[in-house]
Amino acid sequence: MSDLKFEQKRSLSRLEAADQLAALAAALRQGGDAELELEPWTLSLRIPADLRSEIEVEVGDGEIELEIELKWSTAWTGTRQKGAPASSGGTRTGGGRTAKRAAAKRS
């Protein structure tokens, strides 16, 4: 069970999708306590220096689906310990989807 789940599905233009991804990129660059505008809401996140990622592309039924998933521990320390390796890749652990759709597929 997750502590919080936010999922937004809507149709957007290519430019709106680009704006949403640019806002996410800016929040990731900023790190620490960041705010992401997801109209009509503002999502506040604490983003650490190291993340795990997964990119999935599915083609079928006349559609292309692109999912970009970023994961990190909620036990945030703010910095990586000296000598600790950076996270690379990630594994799917199952369960519900959590605010991972950076690009919504058109309905």
N, C-alpha and C positions, 0 to 999 in steps of 0.2 A: 504494500500500500504506500502511496506517495503522500508526502506532507502537503503538497500543493500541486495542482495541475491547472495549466492555462493552455487552451488551444483555441486558435482563431482560424476560421475557414471563411474565405470570401474571395470573390473575383476581383482581380486588380489588373490595371494596365501594366505593360512592360515597364513604364517609367515609375509607376507606384511601387512595383516589386523592387526596382533598382534603388529607390529611395529607402525602402524598408531594409534592404541589405546594407546600404551605406550607413544607415543609423546603427545597425548591429555591428558593423565593422568599426565605427567610431567608438562605440561602447567597449568593444574588445580592446581597442588600442588604449583607451583610457584606463581600463582595469579598475581594480578597487571597487568602490561603490559607484555604479553606473546606472543611468536611467535610460530606458528604451521606450520611445513613444510608439505605441500600438493603438492608434485611434480606435475607440475613444478612451483607451486606458494608457497609463504609464506603468511600465514594469520596472521595478527597482531590483537590481541584482548586485551581488558582491562577486566580482570576477577575479579569480586568482591568476597568477602568471602562467600556470601550466594547465592545459586542458586535454581531454581525450576527444577525438573526433571520429565521425563515421559519415561517409557520403554514399548515398544509395541512389541508383538510377534504375527505374523500371520502365520498360516499353511494352505496351500491350493494350488491346482493346481500343486502338486509335488514339492513345494518349501517351505522353511521356510524364513520368513523375520523378521529381528530383527532391530528395530529402537531405538536409544538412543537419547533422546532430552533433551538438557539443555537450560534453559532460564534464563535471568536476565535483570534487568532494565538498560537502557542506562544512567539513571541519577545516575551514580556510585558515592558513597561517600568514598569508600575504606574500611570502617569498619562498623560494625553493631552498632547501638546506644545501650547504656547500657539498659538492661531490655527488649529490643526488642526480640521477639521470632524468632528463626531460621525458615526459610521457610521450609515447608514440603509438598511434593507432588506438584501438579500443575494441571491446567486445560487446556484443548485444547481450544484455542480461534479462531480457523479457520484461513483462509488466506493461504498464500503460505508457502512452506517449506523453511527453511533457514539453510543451512549448518548443518543440524541435523543428517545426515547419517554418523555415526561413523563407521559402517560396511556396505560396499556396497554389494548389493546382486548380485550374479553371473548371468550374462545375458545368 
